[in-house]
Amino acid sequence: MEDVLIPLIIFGAIFGIVYVIVSARHKEKMAMIERGADPELFRSKPLKFSQYNLFKYGLFLIGIAVGLIIGGMMAEAHLMDEVTGYFSSILFFGGLALVIAYLLRNKLEKD
């Protein structure tokens, strides 16, 4: 019974949150149109990805992959508990990758 009930509750909660957000956004748009706002304000603009963002995300994913590899090595060598090794390595190398991306951006902007 619990195996079915928990996914249904999670799905219902996600559906409820999305429904509330969409209906609130619709009510807000209708109120603005009634007050004479320009309908063009509601059109979404296409997402722009700069080269730096793509570089940063790529470097972050590489950091996570390195963290998984190092975490696996630490778990195999019994240096650390398996969960702790993976979790700490992923966070450390993912954060390190973001710091490196920030430092490289500053260096490139100065040049």
Beta strands, then each sheet from edge to edge (+ up, - down):
end
